[in-house]
Every structure is written in structure tokens, then in C-alpha cells.
Amino acid sequence: MHESLRWEREASTLLLKGELDRDTLMGLWQQRETLIRDVDTIDVAALDRVDSSGLALLVHLREIARAQGITPRFTGISDKLQSLITLYNLQQIIVSADKSA
């Protein structure tokens, strides 16, 4: 059984919690344009699981923000999520704010 996906905004940060996968992402998808407005950080530290559909949504959120003139950074990327990012060769797109430049 899948845990639900939850999210909240704190200033210019979008916090994602739970599981971000094909079974849970519809609510976030439906609100994506509004939720990503003026977001410069996407905090994924509280995500327990992300599948390839969830990763695609993260890429899409980044592109919506870029169209609004902001390139968001990601915080709290787990080792498992980093492995998925690397597998899909998205290191230049899903950029961690946690790493020093």
C-alpha cells in the first residue's frame, strides 16, 4: 500500500513529503503551476520513495519555474534519489543546493 504524497509551501520553498510515484503524484500534478510559482528551492528530504514518474515530475516542476524566471535548486536529495538522477543522466537538471559549487 502506498503512502500518500503531501506538500507545503514555506516562503519560497516547496516541501515534498511521503512517496512521489505514479500512484501518488496526481494531486501535485493538478496544482503544479500554482505551487511552483516563486519557488527557488524544492525540499525532497522528507520523500521516502521516488520512482521514475516522480523524477519526471521533479524535472517538470523545475521547467515550470524556469519559465517563470527562477531555476530552483533541490535540497535533501537521498542516496537512492541521487542514484535515480544519475541513472537518467539528470545531474545537470536536478541540481542539489546541498553540494558546494
Residue pairs with C-beta under 8 A, 6 or more apart in sequence:
2 19
2 21
2 23
2 24
3 18
3 19
3 24
3 48
3 49
4 18
4 19
4 24
5 16
5 17
5 18
5 19
5 20
5 24
5 25
5 27
5 28
6 16
6 17
6 18
7 14
7 15
7 16
7 17
7 28
7 35
8 14
8 15
8 17
9 15
9 35
9 39
12 38
12 39
12 40
12 41
13 39
13 40
13 41
13 42
13 43
13 75
14 35
14 36
14 39
14 41
14 42
14 43
14 61
14 72
15 43
15 46
16 28
16 42
16 43
16 44
16 46
16 47
17 46
17 47
18 24
18 46
18 47
18 48
19 47
19 48
19 49
19 50
19 54
20 28
20 44
20 47
20 49
20 50
20 51
20 54
20 57
20 58
21 49
21 50
21 51
21 53
21 54
22 51
22 53
22 54
24 54
25 53
25 54
25 57
28 35
28 57
29 57
32 57
32 60
32 61
32 64
33 64
35 61
36 61
36 64
36 65
36 68
36 72
37 68
38 68
38 70
39 61
39 65
39 70
39 72
40 65
40 70
40 72
40 73
41 72
41 73
41 74
41 75
41 97
42 58
42 61
42 62
42 72
42 73
42 74
42 75
43 74
43 75
43 76
44 50
44 58
44 74
44 75
44 76
44 77
44 78
44 81
45 75
45 76
45 78
46 76
47 54
47 76
47 78
47 81
49 80
50 58
50 80
50 81
50 84
51 84
52 84
52 88
55 81
55 84
55 85
55 88
55 90
55 94
58 74
58 94
59 90
59 93
59 94
61 72
62 71
62 72
62 93
62 94
65 71
65 72
73 95
73 96
73 97
74 94
74 95
74 96
74 97
75 96
75 97
75 98
76 98
77 85
77 94
77 96
77 98
82 96
85 91
85 94
